[in-house]
Amino acid sequence: MWDDDADRYAVVVAAEIALLSSEVRTDADRVQALLAPDFAEIGASGRRWLRTETVVELSNEDSRAVPETADWLFNELSPGIVLVNYRLIAEGRESRRSSIWQLSDSGPVLRFHQGTVIPG
């Protein structure tokens, strides 16, 4: 069941926002700490990215402002596994983002992410 209670999932929201910030994205150690060893992403272009190439690509990004986010929804798929969906607004484009986070005592770890451009 979908839930819009961001306070309940504050640790996941914080981790997701951290991964949107240049400060974290360009720090390979911090990105690796947030991505599961078997992490995969489907980019807006349809390209599949795995953990190692994601870490390298992000570490080479130019600095940018943290994009605006909205419409956060959460769905606990099973104990400790949360599907997150939100809208991202950046550089005149909007996209829907979906992430699967695994929660543990050591913190959230991102297992999967997908971005889909909203035609405008």
Secondary structure, 3 states (H helix, E strand, C coil): CEECCCCCCHHHHHHHHHCCCHHHHCCHHHHHHHEEEEEEEECCCCCEEEHHHHHHHHHCCCCCCCCEEEEEEEEEEECCEEEEEEEEEECCEEEEEEEEEECCCCCCEEEEEEEEECCC
